[in-house]
Amino acid sequence: MQCNNVTNIPKGLLQLRGSLSSMMDSLYYDPKVAELMNTSMGQFLNGHPFLALAVLVFGAMATVPIGIFLTFATVTFIGATMGLVLLEVFLLSLGGVSLLCVLSALAILAILVSLVLGACYITSNNVLNFYYSQRRYRVTRLEPATNITVMEQDGEEDEEAYGKPEV
């Protein structure tokens, strides 16, 4: 029995994939990115994508609290130049402890977001691999005595139905 459920990939989706691929290639081969990737830190992060994602999420989420803290420090410094040195030390200490708490919470949140995104990626990848691996095989016969299903791989029929894979 042959599978008649042939799914064609829409041309718009293929064009989107091509444009995203070219955009990622241009970003990866940018001289500044290439210089960063040649450092030991860049090679380490390239070998540990989960950690790279966690660093990226932490960096993106930490910009606002750091900007607010720097504004706060500038304002308190200006106030301290007017003679409020004792107040400045107290307020900067309080602000520093608050920033430490916020950045610690953001680091934990960044790791949790990276875990969720990594789990979603691994799960969807495994589901898609399982789905398409099942579509490549067809049942040719069932051995009645042993209940063993004999499956053969569809060779040229799949290439004709789905098109040759792009490299």
TORKOL-4160 file (C-alpha; in steps of 0.2 Angstrom, whole numbers, padded with zeros to 4 digits, m for minus):
167
<pt num="1" X="0000" Y="0000" Z="0000"/>
<pt num="2" X="0007" Y="0017" Z="m0005"/>
<pt num="3" X="0005" Y="0033" Z="0004"/>
<pt num="4" X="m0005" Y="0046" Z="m0006"/>
<pt num="5" X="m0003" Y="0060" Z="0007"/>
<pt num="6" X="0011" Y="0070" Z="m0001"/>
<pt num="7" X="0014" Y="0087" Z="0007"/>
<pt num="8" X="0022" Y="0100" Z="m0004"/>
<pt num="9" X="0031" Y="0114" Z="0004"/>
<pt num="10" X="0024" Y="0131" Z="m0001"/>
<pt num="11" X="0036" Y="0142" Z="m0012"/>
<pt num="12" X="0034" Y="0156" Z="0001"/>
<pt num="13" X="0041" Y="0146" Z="0014"/>
<pt num="14" X="0056" Y="0140" Z="0004"/>
<pt num="15" X="0059" Y="0159" Z="m0001"/>
<pt num="16" X="0059" Y="0163" Z="0017"/>
<pt num="17" X="0071" Y="0149" Z="0022"/>
<pt num="18" X="0083" Y="0155" Z="0008"/>
<pt num="19" X="0082" Y="0174" Z="0014"/>
<pt num="20" X="0085" Y="0169" Z="0032"/>
<pt num="21" X="0099" Y="0158" Z="0027"/>
<pt num="22" X="0108" Y="0172" Z="0017"/>
<pt num="23" X="0105" Y="0184" Z="0031"/>
<pt num="24" X="0113" Y="0172" Z="0044"/>
<pt num="25" X="0127" Y="0169" Z="0032"/>
<pt num="26" X="0130" Y="0188" Z="0029"/>
<pt num="27" X="0130" Y="0190" Z="0048"/>
<pt num="28" X="0141" Y="0175" Z="0052"/>
<pt num="29" X="0154" Y="0181" Z="0039"/>
<pt num="30" X="0154" Y="0199" Z="0045"/>
<pt num="31" X="0172" Y="0204" Z="0049"/>
<pt num="32" X="0168" Y="0209" Z="0067"/>
<pt num="33" X="0158" Y="0193" Z="0070"/>
<pt num="34" X="0172" Y="0183" Z="0062"/>
<pt num="35" X="0185" Y="0192" Z="0073"/>
<pt num="36" X="0174" Y="0188" Z="0089"/>
<pt num="37" X="0172" Y="0169" Z="0083"/>
<pt num="38" X="0191" Y="0167" Z="0081"/>
<pt num="39" X="0194" Y="0171" Z="0099"/>
<pt num="40" X="0194" Y="0158" Z="0112"/>
<pt num="41" X="0177" Y="0164" Z="0120"/>
<pt num="42" X="0169" Y="0164" Z="0102"/>
<pt num="43" X="0175" Y="0146" Z="0099"/>
<pt num="44" X="0169" Y="0141" Z="0117"/>
<pt num="45" X="0152" Y="0148" Z="0114"/>
<pt num="46" X="0151" Y="0141" Z="0096"/>
<pt num="47" X="0154" Y="0124" Z="0104"/>
<pt num="48" X="0141" Y="0127" Z="0118"/>
<pt num="49" X="0126" Y="0134" Z="0110"/>
<pt num="50" X="0115" Y="0133" Z="0125"/>
<pt num="51" X="0127" Y="0144" Z="0135"/>
<pt num="52" X="0128" Y="0156" Z="0120"/>
<pt num="53" X="0109" Y="0157" Z="0120"/>
<pt num="54" X="0109" Y="0160" Z="0139"/>
<pt num="55" X="0122" Y="0174" Z="0138"/>
<pt num="56" X="0112" Y="0182" Z="0124"/>
<pt num="57" X="0096" Y="0182" Z="0133"/>
<pt num="58" X="0104" Y="0188" Z="0149"/>
<pt num="59" X="0113" Y="0202" Z="0139"/>
<pt num="60" X="0096" Y="0207" Z="0131"/>
<pt num="61" X="0087" Y="0207" Z="0147"/>
<pt num="62" X="0100" Y="0216" Z="0158"/>
<pt num="63" X="0102" Y="0232" Z="0147"/>
<pt num="64" X="0087" Y="0241" Z="0154"/>
<pt num="65" X="0091" Y="0238" Z="0173"/>
<pt num="66" X="0109" Y="0243" Z="0169"/>
<pt num="67" X="0104" Y="0259" Z="0160"/>
<pt num="68" X="0092" Y="0264" Z="0174"/>
<pt num="69" X="0106" Y="0261" Z="0187"/>
<pt num="70" X="0118" Y="0271" Z="0177"/>
<pt num="71" X="0105" Y="0285" Z="0176"/>
<pt num="72" X="0102" Y="0284" Z="0194"/>
<pt num="73" X="0121" Y="0284" Z="0198"/>
<pt num="74" X="0124" Y="0300" Z="0187"/>
<pt num="75" X="0109" Y="0309" Z="0196"/>
<pt num="76" X="0116" Y="0304" Z="0213"/>
<pt num="77" X="0133" Y="0309" Z="0208"/>
<pt num="78" X="0127" Y="0326" Z="0203"/>
<pt num="79" X="0118" Y="0327" Z="0219"/>
<pt num="80" X="0133" Y="0323" Z="0229"/>
<pt num="81" X="0144" Y="0336" Z="0221"/>
<pt num="82" X="0132" Y="0348" Z="0229"/>
<pt num="83" X="0137" Y="0342" Z="0246"/>
<pt num="84" X="0127" Y="0326" Z="0249"/>
<pt num="85" X="0141" Y="0314" Z="0251"/>
<pt num="86" X="0133" Y="0304" Z="0265"/>
<pt num="87" X="0117" Y="0302" Z="0255"/>
<pt num="88" X="0126" Y="0297" Z="0240"/>
<pt num="89" X="0135" Y="0283" Z="0248"/>
<pt num="90" X="0119" Y="0276" Z="0256"/>
<pt num="91" X="0109" Y="0278" Z="0240"/>
<pt num="92" X="0123" Y="0270" Z="0229"/>
<pt num="93" X="0125" Y="0256" Z="0241"/>
<pt num="94" X="0106" Y="0253" Z="0241"/>
<pt num="95" X="0106" Y="0254" Z="0222"/>
<pt num="96" X="0120" Y="0242" Z="0220"/>
<pt num="97" X="0112" Y="0229" Z="0231"/>
<pt num="98" X="0096" Y="0232" Z="0221"/>
<pt num="99" X="0105" Y="0230" Z="0204"/>
<pt num="100" X="0113" Y="0214" Z="0211"/>
<pt num="101" X="0096" Y="0207" Z="0215"/>
<pt num="102" X="0089" Y="0211" Z="0199"/>
<pt num="103" X="0104" Y="0204" Z="0189"/>
<pt num="104" X="0104" Y="0188" Z="0199"/>
<pt num="105" X="0085" Y="0186" Z="0195"/>
<pt num="106" X="0088" Y="0190" Z="0177"/>
<pt num="107" X="0102" Y="0177" Z="0176"/>
<pt num="108" X="0091" Y="0164" Z="0183"/>
<pt num="109" X="0077" Y="0169" Z="0171"/>
<pt num="110" X="0089" Y="0168" Z="0156"/>
<pt num="111" X="0094" Y="0151" Z="0161"/>
<pt num="112" X="0076" Y="0145" Z="0162"/>
<pt num="113" X="0071" Y="0153" Z="0146"/>
<pt num="114" X="0086" Y="0145" Z="0137"/>
<pt num="115" X="0080" Y="0128" Z="0145"/>
<pt num="116" X="0063" Y="0130" Z="0138"/>
<pt num="117" X="0069" Y="0136" Z="0121"/>
<pt num="118" X="0081" Y="0121" Z="0120"/>
<pt num="119" X="0068" Y="0109" Z="0126"/>
<pt num="120" X="0056" Y="0115" Z="0112"/>
<pt num="121" X="0069" Y="0114" Z="0099"/>
<pt num="122" X="0074" Y="0097" Z="0104"/>
<pt num="123" X="0056" Y="0091" Z="0105"/>
<pt num="124" X="0051" Y="0098" Z="0089"/>
<pt num="125" X="0066" Y="0092" Z="0080"/>
<pt num="126" X="0063" Y="0074" Z="0086"/>
<pt num="127" X="0045" Y="0075" Z="0082"/>
<pt num="128" X="0049" Y="0081" Z="0064"/>
<pt num="129" X="0063" Y="0068" Z="0062"/>
<pt num="130" X="0051" Y="0054" Z="0068"/>
<pt num="131" X="0037" Y="0060" Z="0057"/>
<pt num="132" X="0047" Y="0061" Z="0041"/>
<pt num="133" X="0057" Y="0045" Z="0045"/>
<pt num="134" X="0040" Y="0036" Z="0045"/>
<pt num="135" X="0035" Y="0043" Z="0029"/>
<pt num="136" X="0050" Y="0036" Z="0020"/>
<pt num="137" X="0045" Y="0018" Z="0023"/>
<pt num="138" X="0030" Y="0008" Z="0017"/>
<pt num="139" X="0024" Y="m0009" Z="0023"/>
<pt num="140" X="0027" Y="m0022" Z="0010"/>
<pt num="141" X="0021" Y="m0037" Z="0019"/>
<pt num="142" X="0016" Y="m0044" Z="0036"/>
<pt num="143" X="0023" Y="m0060" Z="0042"/>
<pt num="144" X="0008" Y="m0069" Z="0049"/>
<pt num="145" X="0017" Y="m0082" Z="0060"/>
<pt num="146" X="0029" Y="m0069" Z="0069"/>
<pt num="147" X="0019" Y="m0053" Z="0067"/>
<pt num="148" X="0034" Y="m0045" Z="0060"/>
<pt num="149" X="0031" Y="m0030" Z="0048"/>
<pt num="150" X="0043" Y="m0029" Z="0034"/>
<pt num="151" X="0047" Y="m0012" Z="0028"/>
<pt num="152" X="0056" Y="m0006" Z="0013"/>
<pt num="153" X="0062" Y="0011" Z="0010"/>
<pt num="154" X="0054" Y="0021" Z="m0004"/>
<pt num="155" X="0069" Y="0027" Z="m0015"/>
<pt num="156" X="0065" Y="0036" Z="m0031"/>
<pt num="157" X="0047" Y="0039" Z="m0027"/>
<pt num="158" X="0051" Y="0050" Z="m0012"/>
<pt num="159" X="0063" Y="0061" Z="m0022"/>
<pt num="160" X="0050" Y="0063" Z="m0036"/>
<pt num="161" X="0036" Y="0067" Z="m0023"/>
<pt num="162" X="0047" Y="0079" Z="m0012"/>
<pt num="163" X="0060" Y="0085" Z="m0024"/>
<pt num="164" X="0078" Y="0083" Z="m0022"/>
<pt num="165" X="0085" Y="0090" Z="m0006"/>
<pt num="166" X="0094" Y="0107" Z="m0007"/>
<pt num="167" X="0112" Y="0108" Z="m0002"/>
